[in-house]
Amino acid sequence: MDEKQIARINELAKLKKERRLTNAEVKEQQNLREKYLKNIRKNMETQLKQAGHTKRPDCQCGCQNIKNKTIL
């Protein structure tokens, strides 16, 4: 993600505080935020791998299957 896209995210956030965004602006903001978050996740995953951390599929606590559990 380049600086121009980040600047646009900030510009849309500022506009949202000043007025209601158009449907096109809302969609653009959502798309840019998703790209931004994907980039952050990718960078974090890379940093964790370089630090020697890996997923533990054999973990007994169930943390790998948390999405499949129902929270009451």
C-alpha positions as CSV (number, residue, x, y, z in Angstrom):
1,M,0.0,0.0,0.0
2,D,1.5,3.3,-1.0
3,E,1.4,6.7,0.7
4,K,-1.2,8.0,-1.7
5,Q,-3.7,5.3,-0.7
6,I,-3.0,5.9,3.0
7,A,-3.6,9.6,2.5
8,R,-6.9,8.9,0.8
9,I,-8.0,6.7,3.8
10,N,-7.2,9.7,6.1
11,E,-9.0,12.1,3.8
12,L,-12.1,10.0,3.8
13,A,-12.0,9.6,7.6
14,K,-11.8,13.4,7.9
15,L,-14.7,13.9,5.4
16,K,-16.8,11.4,7.4
17,K,-16.4,13.6,10.5
18,E,-17.5,16.7,8.5
19,R,-20.3,15.3,6.5
20,R,-22.1,12.1,5.4
21,L,-20.1,10.1,2.8
22,T,-21.6,9.2,-0.5
23,N,-22.2,5.5,-1.3
24,A,-19.2,5.5,-3.6
25,E,-17.0,7.1,-0.9
26,V,-18.2,4.5,1.6
27,K,-17.3,1.6,-0.8
28,E,-13.9,3.2,-1.5
29,Q,-13.2,3.6,2.2
30,Q,-14.1,0.0,2.9
31,N,-11.9,-1.3,0.0
32,L,-8.9,0.8,1.1
33,R,-9.3,-0.2,4.7
34,E,-9.4,-3.9,3.8
35,K,-6.3,-3.5,1.7
36,Y,-4.6,-1.7,4.6
37,L,-5.5,-4.4,7.1
38,K,-4.4,-7.2,4.7
39,N,-1.1,-5.4,4.4
40,I,-0.7,-5.2,8.2
41,R,-1.6,-8.8,8.7
42,K,0.9,-9.9,6.0
43,N,3.6,-7.8,7.6
44,M,2.8,-9.2,11.1
45,E,2.8,-12.8,9.8
46,T,6.2,-12.2,8.2
47,Q,7.7,-10.7,11.3
48,L,6.4,-13.6,13.5
49,K,7.8,-16.2,11.1
50,Q,11.2,-14.4,11.1
51,A,11.1,-14.5,14.9
52,G,10.5,-18.2,14.8
53,H,6.9,-18.3,15.8
54,T,4.7,-20.7,13.9
55,K,1.1,-21.9,14.3
56,R,0.7,-25.0,16.5
57,P,-1.9,-27.3,14.8
58,D,-1.4,-29.8,17.6
59,C,-2.4,-27.4,20.4
60,Q,-4.7,-29.0,23.0
61,C,-6.3,-25.8,24.2
62,G,-8.5,-25.4,21.2
63,C,-7.3,-22.0,20.1
64,Q,-6.9,-23.1,16.5
65,N,-10.6,-24.1,16.4
66,I,-12.1,-21.0,18.1
67,K,-14.0,-20.0,15.0
68,N,-15.9,-23.3,15.1
69,K,-17.0,-22.9,18.7
70,T,-20.2,-21.3,19.8
71,I,-19.8,-18.6,22.4
72,L,-22.7,-18.6,24.9
